[in-house]
Amino acid sequence: MSFEPIRPISMPGIPDPAARPGQGQDGGDFGAVFQDAVGKVDQLRQEAAASLERFLSGENEELHQAVLATQKAELSFELFLQVRNKVVQAYQEVMRTQI
């Protein structure tokens, strides 16, 4: 009877923590992850602004679509802001520790 080793579960969109930079893993460093997050938040903001503009100009944009796009952009910004606050808080805590 042979046993197979346990393999990690991989999910799309979630980076593998065991993968090292240079092994085909893009966005492995903090700067790239941060830049990607800022880009996604900005993209959602632009989509919400475009949706609102289409609604106000009378194009084929429903009110609920414009409101949902705006809420999605607002929630993503709030989440990003809270994550940033936690990162800053963790950094400050590390800097306060005595060696």
Secondary structure, 3 states (H helix, E strand, C coil): CCCCCCCCCCCCCCCCCCCCCCCCCCCCCHHHHHHHHHHHHHHHHHHHHHHHHHHHCCCCCCHHHHHHHHHHHHHHHHHHHHHHHHHHHHHHHHHHCCC
